[in-house]
Amino acid sequence: MKITSQLKTNNMKKSILVFTSVTLLSGMVFLGCESSSEKVDTAEQAVTDANNELEQANQEYLADIENYRTETSSKIEANNQSIADFNLRIAKEKKEVKEDYKKKIAELESKNSDMKKKMDEYKADGKEKWEAFKTEFSHDMDELGAAFKDLTVKNVK
């Protein structure tokens, strides 16, 4: 009889332990779950945050375009001033030399004008296209600047 009562006591202890463990685990699971309204609130906040980040990125993109337009406009204006200054300097050159310089200046003036037109006509059409346009345009502007520099260096000699 003693053995059976010990077995019953051990079984009872095990049952109480299992019941307590299951109750604690159930409570933790229940407390850890978000309600559906909390999930909706979390999702709405994530969408709002994503929209804010998108708007900020778009504003930075448009500001980059505007800054670049201003920068290139200044370079184009400087090129125009170089053309005017160069025309004044070559006025006293011999006729043959002057005609050669006038042709070169006309080419550079045309390229400068084309670059201005290209920049003015650019429409914001996505960041990737903007980066490609900006890279190509910067390369073309650098080449134009080098051509102006070469012309003035040759004239100084």
N, C-alpha and C positions, 0 to 999 in steps of 0.2 A: 503494500500500500504506500509505503514511503516513496518508492521509486515512481509509482504512477503520479503521486502528488508533485514530485519534483519535475516530472515530464510535463505535467499540466502547467506548472509554474513557468518552466522554460518556454513552452509554447505560447503562454500568455504574454511573456516578456517579448518574445519575437513578434507576436501579433501587434502589440502596442508599439514596438519599435518600427515595424513596417507601416502601420497606420500613421504614426507621427511623421515619418519620412515622406510618405505620399502626401500628406497634408501640407507639409512645408514646401515641397516641390511644386505642388499645385498653386499654392499662394504666391510663390516666386514667379511662376509662369504667368499667373493672372496679373500680378503687379507690373510685370515687364512688358506686357502687351499694350500697345497704344490703341486708343479707340479709333474708330474710323474717322471721326471729326478731327482728331489730332493728326492723323495721316493726311487728311485733306489740307489742313493748315500747313503742315510741313511741305507738302507738294506745292501749294500756292506760293509759299515763301521762296522755294527753290526756283519757281518760274519767274517770280518778281526779281530775284537776284540775277538770274540769267538775262532777263530783259534789260536790267540796269547795266550789266557788263557789256551787253551788245550795244546799247545806246552810247556808252562811254567809248567803246572801240570805234564806233561809227563817227563820233565827234572828233576823236583823235585822227582818224583817217581823213576827214574833211579838212581839219586844221592843217594836216601835213600837206595836202594838196594846195591849200591857200598859201601856206608859207613858201612852198616850192614855186608857186606862180610869182610871188613877190620877189623871191631870190632871182629867178630867171629873167623877170622883167627888168631888174636892175642890171643884170649882165647884158641884156640886149640893148638897153639904153646906153650903157658904157661902150658897147660896140659901135652904136650910132655916133657917139661922141668921138670915138677913135677915127671913124670914117671922115667926119667933118674936119678934125684936126689934121689928118693925113692929107686931105684935099688942099688945105691951106699950105702945108709944107711942100707939096709937089708943084705948086703953082709956078715956081721959078725954075723948074727942071726943063731940060730940052724937050722939044716937041715929041720925039720918038719915045723917050723914056716916059714922058707924061702920059702918052697914049697907052703904053703898056701897063702903067700903074692904074690908069682909069679903068681898063678892062678888068684887072684883078680886083679893084675896089668894087666895081659893079657886081662881080660874082659874089664877093663877100657880103655886099649889101643885100643881094637877092637871097642868099642863104640865111642871113640874119632875119630878114623879113619873113621867110618861110618858117623859121623856128618860132618867131613870135606868133604867127598864124596857127601853127601846130599846137602851141601851148594854149592859145586862146580858145581853140576849138575842142580841146580835150574835155570830155564829159566824164564825171565820176561813174565808174562802171565796175566797181569791185576792187578790193585791195590787191589781189594778185595781178590783175590787169594794170593797176596803177603802178605797182612795183616794176613791172616789165616796161611800161611806158617811161617811167622815171629813169630807169637804168639806160635805156636807149637814148632818151633825150639828153641826159647828162653826158653821155659819150659823144653825141653829136655837138653839144655845146662846147665840150673840151676841144674837139677837133676844130671847131670854128675859132675858138680862142687862140689855138696854136697857129692857125692860118693868119690871123691878125698879127700875132707876134712875129711870125716869119716875114710878113710883108714889111712891117716897120723896121725889123732888124736889117733886112736887105737894103732898105732905103737909107739907113744911117751910114752904111759902109761907103 
